[in-house]
Amino acid sequence: MTETRASVDRDTRDAIGDLFVDYAYFLDHEQFDDWLALFVESSTYKAIPRENVAQNLPATLILCENKAMIRDRLVALQQANEYNIHTARHMVSNLRILAATPEGYRVTANYAVFQTDQDGRTRLFSVGTYEDRIVRVDGELKFQDKVAVIDTASVPTLLAVPL
């Protein structure tokens, strides 16, 4: 099913695009506090395999039901978890605003995450789509719901860093 693109003004389209650029930049540069600031308090963050979405199965690989849970995940990432040391690069493309309402925007985009290990080897880590809801809070756009729909349920290593 092809969804039409919502009609929004250029400033709004640019602001939504900037939100996605900031999202990727903050993750790639491990500016996790700045990344977390892109979410509202009642936000959700999920990573779910495409197969589960297609079959309407609720199982996710990551489920954070509010900003406090996202914050806890970041604290664990920074202080407790042991995972492969790497440099990440998030690529976001084909941004499409599907709906614009007074409550906010429904937006989809493709993503690819590459990881380079300490030996300089780069690999594709994850690819999929973002299916997001974005709201305006005090004049700023923020994520209400961030859903990474992963093209495969198989990820090569621990899914520690957010997609």
Secondary structure, 3 states (H helix, E strand, C coil): CCCCCCCCCHHHHHHHHHHHHHHHHHHHCCCHHHHHCCEEEEEEEEEEEHHHHHCCCCCCCEEECCHHHHHHHHHHHHHCCCCCCEEEEEEEEEEEEEEEECCEEEEEEEEEEEEEECCCCEEEEEEEEEEEEEEEECCEEEEEEEEEEECCCCCCCCCCCCC
